[in-house]
Amino acid sequence: MRGNHQNKEKTTLMEEEREIQPAPSSLKAKIWTHFGFYRMPGKTELDMSFIVCRICKSKIKHFGNTTNARAHITRHHPELMDTAQSQPPAADQRTLHCFTKLSANSERAKQISRSIACFIAKDLRPYSVVENEGFICMLQAAEPRYAIPSRKFFTETAVPQLYQETKRKVASALTKTARVALTCDAWTSRATQSFVTFTAHYITDTWLLESRVLQTRVMHESHTAVNVNAMFHSVAEEWGLTVSDLVIVTDNAANMLAATQIDNLAHITCFAHTLNLAAQRALKLTAVSRLLGRIRRITGFFHRSTIANHELQEKQKLLQLPVHKLKTDVPTRWSSALDMIERFLEQQPAICAALLSPNVRRCGSDICTLSETDVSTAEEIASALKPMKEATHIMSEDSTPTLSVIAPLHAQLLHDTGPAGTVADAPVIREIKRAIHEDMAKRYSSARDKRMLYAASLLDPRFKALPFLTQEDQLEVHANIVGDAAAFERRVNLEEAEVMPGTPQPDPEEGPAPKRRPSALVTLLGKTFVAASAVRKSASTRAEEELKKYLEAPPLSLSEDPLSWWSTHETGFPLLARQAKRYLCVPGTSVAAERVFSTAGDIVTAQRSSLTPAHVDQLLFLQKNLDVAPANGQMWLMLLAVVVHEVEIWILFFSSLLIHYVHDWKWILTVPWCVVEGKTVL
């Protein structure tokens, strides 16, 4: 026993004298700084069956992981736990996401490329954004495996593909509508190129009012009526629309009016533009123009002088007025003149106090505030023009029908600005109202315009009573709607009869069809009861009955949506509902086309003035029509593609890891083993 004890002590002393070799470089965990290996006796290879603690020289069984090493540190050297925690991978260590690069044809790479194209189109970013350092850094942090394609790829491939895909969806939606209305307007880019933008408006099966930008095409020719009319036909042909069934909304330009008259197209002039013309005429009155000039001079001074602007802000705080900047009007928008007057009246006490300040008088001694008479005149002008501004805001709505609003608004404005509505007004207000009345009285005077506007108002449950018309005119509008509904019903029935084949006739070679035996009930009671054949009412009769029932229903509140009402009552008035879709889809203004101009200004900037017309068309189209939110089905497909790709990466990773560890565990391969009947035998 004493000899064995001496042998163990001798062995322990020998092991303590042996040098502890560092762990192989393949073992990268931080805990290996506290452990190493002995060499095998008489060999240079490491004994991988045991690890040795560098602190207490203890030998611990090693199974190819760090479990026993961490347990030893926790139990015997707890003060080293903080330093033994796992560390992030070294800079040269491959991670799972860097294990392989995404193929350009993989679903994940295609999804990212499409998302970048959507980002460029929806957020109005230049194509060169894919070459910016910040953008590249962001994508590398989000998905290191993705290789960003070149700018040329997005210019010539990704964005055009997205455009064609979205265009097919819009074209498909247009074919399912009862009628499509077009708005168009022309504008000039920074590159001095003339463009014409067309927008489409329609009502869906679920009674939602949709607006789509169809195209923005460069027009090198002169904007004559013939050329504009040719463009109407080009748009209809490209998008599969019937020219004769279109309703075109434009401004009051003479060439637009003449272009629609060539083919006798249904046409409505923009009511917002009509209001603008009438208001501009009122602003040109001598008294109004002179007062606007005085206010413009004062507001311009505060915009130019930093001292005056700072003094104005101090006076606003002292007088507890809203800290608002003064506004200056622009010639192209009449409402800006009203905004300038209203802001001036709001800040008039602060303006007077600021102009009397010594610091301001040194730099603007010739600037004087308005007199009490001028202030009173400004208040009268603002009061007279306010209904015009409110009418403009009403017509600028794009989520509710606006064609049906034109006739009531037009009649009300004519009444308020007529002789009966100006008896008690001040002289300046009477002049303004007279100018507005004279200009608006000559608008929408043709029989065709009246028929369309009155029909739209009748089909809007808010205005169906038509109180602005005489009883005779109301009956005429009712008759027109009944005739239109009946004619449309007959046309639909005829088209359905042409599409659906008739009842097949029996083959003469097969002989006559066998006769059906009468039922027992017919045999017994046929002589007593005569079968009353159901008489189908004519389309005109059904349309008259629907209209009568429709007029008897309670009117809709002015604050409610008429399309929601029709969505609920469509089944009760099927013939009138078809006509409602055909009329209420028509916008009362061309504001939708004009709104594209501001977006175009963000695309065709001074830095991007060399964009080709085709790229301008594609980017404007996608910015307005592209739906970046994927459908549920597309979302599941994309998630499935990502999961499948991640599984492939994991398989590759663990395969490489297994090969890596087998290479380090060569000693395992030296152990003789075999499997007999499912059991491992050494």
WOVEN-V712856 format. One record per pair of residues at least 6 apart in sequence whose ideal C-beta (glycine too) atoms are under 7 Angstrom apart, sorted by the first residue. I is the first residue (numbers start at 1). J is the second residue. D is the distance in Angstrom with one decimal. If there is no record, write none. Layout:
i={I	I}
j={J	J}
d={D	D}
//
This chain:
i={16	18	20	20	20	20	21	21	21	21	21	22	23	23	23	23	24	26	26	28	28	29	29	30	30	30	30	31	31	31	31	31	34	34	34	34	34	34	35	35	35	35	35	36	36	37	37	37	37	37	38	38	39	39	39	40	48	48	49	50	50	50	50	51	51	51	52	53	53	55	56	58	60	60	60	61	62	64	64	70	73	73	73	74	89	96	96	97	97	98	99	99	99	100	100	100	101	101	102	102	102	102	102	103	106	107	107	108	108	108	109	111	112	112	113	113	114	114	116	116	117	117	117	117	118	118	118	119	120	120	120	120	121	121	121	121	121	121	122	122	122	124	124	124	126	127	127	127	128	129	130	130	130	131	136	139	139	159	160	162	162	163	163	163	166	166	166	166	170	170	171	171	174	174	174	174	174	174	175	176	177	177	178	178	178	179	179	179	179	179	180	180	180	180	181	181	181	181	181	181	182	182	182	182	182	182	182	183	183	183	183	183	183	184	184	184	184	184	184	185	185	185	185	185	186	186	186	186	187	187	187	188	189	189	189	190	190	190	190	191	191	193	193	194	194	195	195	195	195	196	196	196	197	197	197	197	198	198	198	199	199	199	199	199	199	200	200	201	201	201	201	202	202	203	203	203	203	203	204	206	207	207	207	209	209	209	209	209	211	211	212	213	213	213	213	213	214	214	215	215	215	216	216	216	216	217	218	221	223	224	225	225	225	225	228	228	228	229	229	229	232	232	232	232	233	236	236	243	243	246	246	247	247	247	248	248	248	248	249	249	249	249	249	249	250	250	250	250	251	251	251	251	252	252	252	252	260	268	268	268	270	270	271	271	271	271	272	272	272	272	272	274	274	275	275	275	276	277	278	278	278	279	279	279	279	280	281	281	282	282	282	282	283	283	283	283	285	285	285	287	287	288	288	291	291	291	291	292	292	294	294	295	295	295	296	296	298	298	298	299	299	299	299	299	300	301	301	301	302	302	302	302	303	305	305	307	307	307	308	308	308	308	311	311	311	311	312	312	312	313	315	315	315	316	316	316	317	319	319	321	321	321	324	324	324	326	326	326	327	327	327	328	329	329	329	330	335	335	338	338	338	341	341	341	342	344	345	345	345	348	351	352	354	355	355	377	380	380	380	381	381	383	384	384	384	387	387	391	391	394	394	395	395	395	395	396	396	398	400	401	401	401	401	402	402	402	403	403	403	403	403	403	404	404	404	404	404	404	405	406	406	407	407	407	407	408	408	408	410	410	411	413	414	414	414	415	417	417	417	418	421	422	422	425	444	444	451	454	454	454	455	455	455	455	456	456	456	457	457	458	458	458	458	459	459	459	459	459	460	460	461	461	461	461	462	462	462	462	464	464	464	465	466	466	478	481	481	482	482	482	482	484	485	485	485	485	486	486	486	488	488	489	489	490	506	542	543	546	546	546	547	550	550	556	556	562	563	566	566	570	596	599	599	600	603	603	603	604	604	630	671	672	673	673	673	674}
j={57	38	36	38	52	54	36	37	38	39	46	36	32	35	36	37	664	660	664	90	93	66	86	84	85	86	87	66	69	70	73	84	53	54	55	73	80	84	51	52	53	54	69	52	54	46	47	48	51	52	47	52	45	46	47	47	62	667	62	59	60	61	62	60	62	69	59	60	72	77	76	72	68	69	72	68	68	661	665	84	80	81	84	81	95	649	653	144	145	144	649	652	653	145	649	652	145	147	108	109	145	146	147	109	645	641	645	641	642	645	146	638	143	146	149	158	158	162	130	154	154	158	159	162	162	626	628	125	127	129	154	159	159	162	619	622	623	626	623	626	628	602	603	623	608	151	154	155	151	135	148	151	154	151	148	146	148	618	618	622	626	618	621	622	621	622	625	626	212	625	239	240	180	200	202	239	240	241	240	205	202	203	578	581	582	202	245	581	582	585	200	202	241	246	201	247	249	585	586	587	198	199	200	235	246	248	249	199	249	587	590	592	593	196	197	198	248	250	593	197	251	590	593	594	194	195	196	223	195	597	600	194	195	600	604	604	605	606	609	604	609	218	613	218	219	216	217	218	219	217	219	231	213	216	593	596	214	215	235	211	212	213	214	592	593	212	214	211	585	586	587	210	585	209	563	581	584	585	210	567	563	566	567	399	400	401	563	585	398	592	625	596	620	621	624	625	235	239	235	617	621	596	616	617	620	617	613	227	255	255	255	258	259	262	255	256	259	259	262	263	243	248	259	265	243	243	246	263	265	265	266	266	268	586	260	265	266	267	268	270	586	587	589	590	256	269	270	590	269	270	273	590	269	273	274	277	267	403	452	586	589	590	395	406	588	589	392	395	396	589	591	440	443	388	391	392	334	439	436	439	440	334	385	388	436	334	435	439	288	432	435	436	289	292	334	337	431	432	435	377	428	381	432	374	377	378	381	329	337	370	374	340	341	344	328	329	351	367	369	326	327	328	340	344	328	308	364	367	308	309	312	326	328	363	364	359	360	363	354	360	363	364	354	357	359	360	350	351	354	323	350	353	354	323	347	350	323	349	350	347	349	350	343	346	347	343	344	347	339	340	343	340	336	337	340	336	389	392	382	385	389	378	381	382	382	378	378	379	382	375	369	369	360	367	369	428	426	428	429	428	432	429	429	432	433	413	416	409	413	405	409	402	405	588	589	589	591	592	561	460	562	563	584	587	588	589	456	583	584	586	587	588	456	457	459	460	463	584	588	453	588	453	454	457	468	457	463	468	440	444	468	440	437	440	441	421	433	436	437	437	433	430	433	433	450	453	480	466	469	477	477	480	481	583	583	584	586	463	466	464	466	477	481	576	579	580	583	584	562	584	555	556	562	565	555	556	558	562	550	551	555	555	474	477	547	547	579	540	543	544	547	579	543	575	576	579	539	540	543	578	579	539	575	539	513	575	575	573	575	576	576	573	576	562	565	584	584	577	580	577	620	620	623	620	616	619	620	611	616	638	682	682	680	681	682	681}
d={5.7	5.4	3.9	6.8	5.1	5.9	5.3	5.2	6.9	6.1	5.8	5.4	4.0	6.4	5.9	6.7	6.7	7.0	5.5	6.9	6.7	5.3	6.2	6.2	6.8	6.2	4.6	5.5	5.3	6.1	6.7	4.6	6.5	5.5	6.4	6.5	6.3	6.6	4.7	6.5	6.0	6.5	5.4	5.4	6.0	4.2	5.9	6.4	6.3	6.5	5.1	6.0	6.8	6.0	6.6	4.8	6.2	6.0	6.1	4.6	6.4	6.2	5.7	5.1	4.6	6.0	5.7	6.9	6.2	5.9	6.4	6.8	5.0	6.7	5.6	6.1	6.8	6.7	6.4	6.9	5.5	6.4	5.2	6.4	5.9	6.4	5.6	5.3	6.0	5.5	6.0	6.4	5.5	6.7	6.5	6.5	5.3	6.3	5.6	4.4	4.5	5.2	7.0	6.3	6.4	3.6	6.9	6.4	6.0	5.2	6.1	5.6	6.4	5.3	6.3	5.7	6.9	6.9	6.6	6.8	5.9	4.0	5.1	5.0	6.9	6.3	5.1	6.3	6.5	6.6	6.4	6.5	6.4	6.7	5.7	3.6	5.6	5.8	6.0	6.0	5.8	4.8	5.7	6.3	5.8	4.9	5.6	5.1	5.8	5.4	5.7	5.5	6.2	5.9	6.2	6.2	6.0	5.9	6.5	6.2	7.0	4.4	6.2	5.9	7.0	6.1	5.4	5.4	5.3	5.8	5.9	6.5	5.8	6.4	6.7	6.0	7.0	6.8	6.3	7.0	4.0	6.9	6.1	4.2	5.2	6.9	6.1	6.8	4.3	5.8	5.3	5.0	5.6	6.4	4.6	4.4	6.4	5.5	4.2	6.3	5.6	7.0	6.0	6.9	5.8	5.1	7.0	4.8	4.4	6.1	4.3	5.3	4.5	6.1	6.7	4.9	6.9	5.8	5.8	6.1	6.6	5.4	4.1	5.6	6.2	6.9	5.0	6.3	5.7	4.7	6.6	5.5	6.3	6.7	4.4	5.4	6.8	6.0	4.9	6.5	4.4	5.5	6.8	6.7	5.1	5.3	6.7	5.6	6.8	5.9	5.1	6.1	6.8	4.6	5.0	4.7	4.5	5.5	5.2	6.0	6.6	5.3	6.5	4.5	5.1	4.8	5.2	5.2	5.5	6.9	5.3	5.7	5.1	5.8	7.0	4.7	6.5	4.6	5.9	6.8	4.6	5.6	3.9	6.2	6.9	6.7	6.2	6.8	5.9	5.3	5.4	6.0	6.1	5.6	4.0	6.1	6.3	6.1	6.6	5.9	6.9	6.9	6.1	4.8	4.8	6.4	4.0	4.7	5.5	6.2	5.1	3.6	4.4	6.4	5.8	6.5	3.9	4.3	4.7	6.6	6.9	6.7	6.7	7.0	6.0	4.6	6.5	6.7	7.0	6.4	6.7	4.4	6.5	4.8	5.8	5.7	6.9	5.2	5.0	6.2	6.8	5.7	7.0	5.1	3.9	6.7	6.6	5.8	6.9	5.0	4.3	5.9	5.1	5.5	6.6	6.5	3.8	6.8	6.6	6.4	4.6	4.3	5.2	4.9	4.8	5.5	5.6	4.9	6.6	4.2	5.8	6.8	5.1	5.6	5.9	5.4	5.4	6.0	4.6	4.0	5.0	4.1	6.4	5.1	7.0	5.2	4.8	5.0	6.6	4.5	4.4	5.4	6.7	6.9	6.1	5.7	5.5	6.7	6.3	6.9	5.6	5.9	6.8	6.0	5.7	6.1	6.9	6.9	5.9	6.3	6.6	6.1	6.5	5.2	6.1	6.6	6.7	6.3	7.0	4.3	6.6	4.8	6.4	6.8	6.1	6.2	5.4	5.0	5.0	5.4	5.8	5.3	6.6	5.7	6.4	5.6	6.4	5.8	6.3	4.9	6.9	6.3	4.5	5.0	6.2	5.3	5.8	6.8	4.4	6.1	4.1	4.4	4.9	5.1	6.9	4.7	6.8	5.5	5.5	6.2	6.8	5.3	6.4	6.9	6.5	5.8	6.7	6.5	5.1	4.7	4.6	6.0	4.1	4.2	4.6	5.0	5.4	6.3	6.2	4.9	5.6	5.2	6.1	5.0	5.6	6.9	6.0	6.4	6.8	6.5	6.1	4.8	5.7	6.1	5.4	5.7	5.3	5.2	5.2	6.6	6.7	6.9	4.6	4.4	6.2	6.7	6.5	5.3	6.6	6.2	7.0	5.4	6.8	5.5	5.0	6.9	5.3	6.2	5.8	6.4	6.1	6.9	4.0	5.5	3.6	6.3	4.4	6.6	6.8	4.4	6.5	4.6	4.1	4.8	6.9	3.6	6.0	6.3	6.1	5.3	4.9	4.3	5.8	4.7	6.8	6.3	5.4	5.9	6.8	6.1	3.7	6.1	6.3	6.1	6.4	6.2	3.9	4.8	3.9	5.7	7.0	4.6	5.0	6.9	6.7	6.3	6.1	6.8	6.9	4.5	6.4	6.2	5.7	5.6	4.3	6.4	7.0	4.3	6.2	5.5	6.2	5.4	5.8	6.7	5.9	4.4	5.3	6.3	4.9	6.7	6.2	3.9	5.4	5.0	6.6	4.8	5.5	5.9	7.0	6.4	6.3	6.2	5.0	6.4	6.1	6.4	6.4	6.4	4.5	5.4	5.8	5.9	4.1	4.3	6.1	5.2	4.0	4.3	4.8	6.0	6.9	4.2	5.7	5.5	5.1	6.1	5.0	4.9	5.4	5.1	6.6	5.6	5.8	6.2	5.3	6.8	6.9	5.9	5.4	4.4	6.2	6.4	5.9	6.0	6.3	5.3	6.5	5.9	6.1	6.9	6.8	6.8	6.1	6.9	5.4	5.6}
//
